[in-house]
Amino acid sequence: MNVAASNMRSLDRERSYARLFLCGFLLLILVMGCHLVSKTPSRDLYNYKFMSKEWKALVREIVEDPDRQANIIESSRITGDGFTKLKIESEEIRRAYLRTLACYECDLNAFEPVLERIQTAEETSTHIILDLLNVVRENTTKEELKLLIKRKLEP
Amino acid sequence: MIWILLGYYLATMSGDIQSPYHSPAILQDIRAGFSQVIHIPEQRQEVLQAIEMIEKKIVKDNKRLLGHLKRADKLIAKGKLVREDIEPIYVEYKSQHIQSIRENTRAMLDIKKKVSREEWEQVFQQILYKGI
């Protein structure tokens, strides 16, 4: 009887260890998942990274030729400036949109100027991204490009 | 490998498509505003339901728009970083984004028929005052 009870207790203990292990494992996956999500770079982060000293230092470190370095750094500066202007413009458009929405007499036609501004801002955003990538590709070797992108993605 | 990295790189740059002009966040403020200023329960319920519908539509539209950007990213990841290939996708994305804003704005304007001028202005004065 005692042996059976002892076996049962031992089995219960093993089960609770297994549950504990499973909970720990799930918690670990959850923590890792959150860590990965938190590492996902946002567009804002990139906008500012292009203007950062770290990005310039990375280009100088990885790209061997000084002329090619200068081309990328200049293009990054232009991209960074472009995104800063776009961010300001986007704030202004947001306020203009809300002001128009707040106007009780205004109909859909009143939103046309705001929609045009949104359209222009999006076109600019696309062009500055593509322009920078072109410059980066044209001024790097395969290995340099690989390193640059890989290192840039590190938080 | 380079192309996959480049694709990821572009994906992270263009991944955020939450429209700053017409996001569910703005709608949440509008909904909170109307729930405070409308005192007739039936009218309040009707307005809040209409706003909720617009919120859901915006979320749905955003998912569809993200699909366009992902399509462009896939092309790039395959090594097709040609402006002529990618630009049409962005053009399509842009026109659908504008169309979505236009449709959802029209739906917002329809709410004016359900509320008084005072109620409308009171809600938006609060929102503008908050300085979103």
Interface residues (C-beta under 8 A of the other chain):
Chain A: T40 P41 S42 R43 D44 Y46 S90 E91 I93 R94 R95 Y97 L98 R99 L101 A102 Y104 D107 L108 F111 V114 L115 I118 Q119 E122 E123 T126 I129 L130 L133 N134 R137 K142 L145 K146 I149 K150 K152 L153
Chain B: M1 I2 L5 L6 Y8 Y9 L10 T12 M13 S14 G15 D16 P20 Y21 H22 I26 L81 R83 I86 E87 Y90 Y93 K94 H97 I98 I101 R102 T105 R106 M108 L109 K112 R117 W120 E121 F124 Q125 I127 L128 I132
